[in-house]
Amino acid sequence: MKNYIIYLILAVALFTSCDKKEDFEQVDSSVMDISGEWWMEYSAGDYHSGLTKLIISNTAADDGTEIWISDEHNFWEYKVKCPVDIDNLTFSGNELENLEYDILINIKEGKMLEGVAKSTSGLVTDSLYFEIEFGDESGTVYQASGWRKTGFLEDEH
């Protein structure tokens, strides 16, 4: 009799734990197409930074008009809220406030192109390009170019 009670408890636990959640609704960010982690190289004249990580994410407003761009202290220590045109996958802004330290930043010619870049391992992924000028190095415009992080270990830097 004791075994039947144990089997009954296990059966009830099994059937109640497999209850489907039909009320689940996935909510996508308004800037999901351009958001993510990117491997970027910054260059100006003879200077080349090597690959560094960049993060593009949504703002709290989630209205599709602005994105956060942050290098997570990998290149220049910057984090700015930048206007975006999500329909054209472009972004730019002048005199953007840097949240990392007190300077203004200009971002121009920002563009994401879907499926035109190749990662280090040769996988096809999205491309990102923009020009950036930092207020504490006025006059020097860096070209930032790179590709979306693939998630594969052979593409980590």
Residue pairs with C-beta under 8 A, 6 or more apart in sequence:
29 35
29 58
29 62
30 58
30 62
30 63
30 64
30 86
31 56
31 57
31 58
31 62
31 64
31 67
31 84
31 86
32 58
33 86
33 89
33 112
33 114
34 56
34 67
34 84
34 86
34 89
34 91
34 112
35 56
35 57
35 58
35 67
36 55
36 56
36 148
36 149
37 53
37 54
37 55
37 148
37 149
38 53
38 54
38 55
38 56
38 128
38 146
38 147
38 148
38 149
39 51
39 52
39 53
39 54
39 119
39 146
39 147
39 149
39 155
39 157
40 51
40 52
40 53
40 54
40 71
40 75
40 128
40 144
40 145
40 146
41 48
41 49
41 50
41 51
41 52
41 144
41 145
41 146
42 48
42 49
42 52
42 75
42 76
42 132
42 142
42 143
42 144
43 49
43 142
43 143
43 145
44 140
44 141
44 142
44 143
49 75
51 146
51 157
52 71
52 74
52 75
53 71
53 72
53 74
53 149
53 157
54 69
54 70
54 71
54 72
54 74
54 128
54 144
54 146
55 68
55 69
55 70
55 71
55 72
56 67
56 68
56 69
56 70
56 128
57 67
57 68
57 70
58 67
58 68
59 66
59 67
59 68
59 81
64 84
64 86
65 83
65 84
66 81
66 82
66 83
66 84
67 81
67 82
67 84
67 91
68 79
68 80
68 81
68 82
69 78
69 79
69 80
69 82
69 91
69 107
70 78
70 79
70 80
71 77
71 78
71 79
73 100
76 134
77 100
77 101
78 98
78 100
78 105
78 134
79 98
79 99
79 100
80 93
80 96
80 97
80 98
80 99
80 105
80 107
81 96
81 97
82 91
82 92
82 93
82 96
82 107
82 110
83 91
83 92
83 93
84 90
84 91
84 110
85 91
89 111
89 112
89 113
89 114
90 110
90 111
90 112
91 107
91 110
91 111
91 130
92 107
92 108
92 109
92 110
92 130
93 106
93 107
94 106
95 104
95 105
95 106
96 104
96 105
96 106
96 107
97 104
97 105
98 104
98 105
98 134
98 135
103 134
103 135
103 136
104 135
105 132
105 133
105 134
105 135
106 132
106 133
107 130
107 131
107 132
108 130
108 131
108 132
108 133
108 141
109 129
109 130
109 131
110 128
110 129
110 130
110 131
111 128
111 129
111 130
112 126
112 127
112 128
113 126
113 127
113 128
113 129
114 126
115 124
115 125
115 126
116 124
116 126
116 127
117 124
117 125
117 126
117 127
117 146
117 147
117 148
118 124
118 125
118 147
119 125
119 147
119 150
119 152
119 155
120 154
120 155
120 157
121 150
121 152
121 154
121 155
123 150
123 152
123 155
125 147
125 148
125 150
126 147
126 148
127 145
127 146
127 147
127 148
128 144
128 145
128 146
128 147
128 148
129 143
129 144
129 145
130 144
131 141
131 142
131 143
131 144
132 141
132 142
132 144
133 139
133 140
133 141
133 142
134 140
134 142
149 155
